[in-house]
Amino acid sequence: MPAPARPAGGPVVTPVRVVIGLCLLAPFVAMLWVGSYARTDPALWGVPFFYWYQMAWVLASTALTMVAYRLWQRDQRARREGGAR
C-alpha cells in the first residue's frame, strides 16, 4: 500500500506550530484547573487571589494570543516563500 501524499508545504507539525498550540492551550488549562486558584490569599491591593489571578490571565491570554498570531503569520509566510522556489 503506498504511503499517503504529503502536503506540498512541508510537514504539518513543526516546532513553531507546537509553540503556537501551547500558547493557545495554556490559558484554557490555567482556567480549567480551578483547584490551583480557588482561594482568597494572597490578596493583591485588597483583591482576593481568586479574582486577580483570573484577571492576570486575561492579560496573559491576550499576550499569548498575539504571540501565536505573529508566529502563525511568520510560519505561513515562510511556507509560501518556500513553496514558490
Buried (B, 14 or more C-beta within 10 A) or exposed (E): EEEEEEEEBEEEEBEEBEBBEEBBEBBEEBBEEEEEBEEEEEEEEEEBBBEBBEEEBEEEBEEBEEBBEEBBEEBEEBBEEEEEE
